[in-house]
Amino acid sequence: MEKKQVIGIDVSSQKLNLHFLGIGSDFEIANTPEAIHSFLKQEHLDAGNCVFGAESTGRCHLICQETLVRDNFEFKLINPILTGKSHAIRRKPKDRQDYQTRQCALTHCFLSSRSGRQMP
């Protein structure tokens, strides 16, 4: 199986902060279907080469989730309880440590789903 690029999304009502695991690239785009499609085209991303994940944040994640799923991307929704295990996320939102912690949770979810193991 080809290794996919894992992309974690920190979601707010107006914008998305995207972090590429492994290469460490960070992007900020508007939380709109048009901005998401433009970003996918700009970064040459398709359903075969990446997987996205975001924390369930009220209703804010629904736009990016629907847009990506309609385009056949794999999308993992992360339970906020998993990311809440790190106190650093809530004290310093929107910083690099926040992205990296979300990425660790996303990677754990992704790998667990691929191996058939249940999440703890």
N, C-alpha and C positions, 0 to 999 in steps of 0.2 A: 504494500500500500504506500502510495506517495505521501510524503509528509506535507501537511497543509500549514500555511501561515496562520497562526492564532492571533486574533485581533480583539482586544478588550475595549469595551466602550463604557466610558463614564458619561451617564446621561443626565441632562437637565432639560427643562421645558424648551429652552431656546437653542441649545447647542449640544454637540456631541464631541467628547474628547476621545480620540482613538489612539491606542498604543499597540504597536506591533511587537509581540513577544519575540525574543531572540535578537532582533536587529535594533530594538529600542527606539524606533521612530515614533514620534508623536504628531498628531494632527488635530486641528480643531475645525469643525464644520457646523453649519446650521443644522438643526434637527428638523429637516424637511425632506420629503422624497426627492425633490429636485437636487438638493445639495448632496444627498447620499448617492444618487445615480451619477452625478458629475464626479464625485470622489472615486467611485468604483472604476469609472472610465479612465480618469487621470492616473490612477495607481495600477491599472491593468489587472484588476481583481475580477475573478469569476468564481462561480460556484464550485469549480473543481480544484481551486488552488488555495482556498482559505476557509476559515470558520470564525464566526463572530460570537461574542458573548457579552452580556450586559447584566447588571444587577437589576432586579425587579424594583422599580422606583415609582410607586404609585401608577400613574398612567403615562409618565414621560417616555418610557421605553417603547411604547406601543407603535409609534411612528416608524422608528428604525426597525423594529422587529417585523412589522407587517411589510415594509418595503423590501427588506432582505429576504424574507421567506417567500414573498411573491416572485422574487427573482431566483428562487431555488437555492439560496445560500443556506448553509447549515448555521443555525442560530441557537446558542445555549443561553437560557435564562437562569441567572444565578440567584439563589435564595439570599436575601439580605442578612440572614442569620449567619451564613458562612463568612461573608465579608466583615460582619460585625465582631468577629473573633479578634480582630486587630484593632486595638483602641486608637492607633495612629490614623486610621481612616476617618474617624469622626472628629478628631482634633484638628487635622490638617486636610480638609477636603481639597480635591483638585490639584494635588501636588504629585510629584514623581513617585513617592512612596505609595500613595493611594493607587495610582495606575498599576504599579508592580504588585501590590497586594491583591488587587482585583485579578490581575493576570495569573497569579498563583492559584487563586480559587477557580478561575476559568480553566486553566490547564488541568487541574485536578478533576473538575467536572468532565472535561473532554476525554481525558485518558480513562477515567472510570467508565464512561459510557461506551468507549471503544472496546474495553476489555470485558465488559459484561458484569463488572463488579458494581455493587451498590455503594452509594455514598454513605459515609459514616454519619 
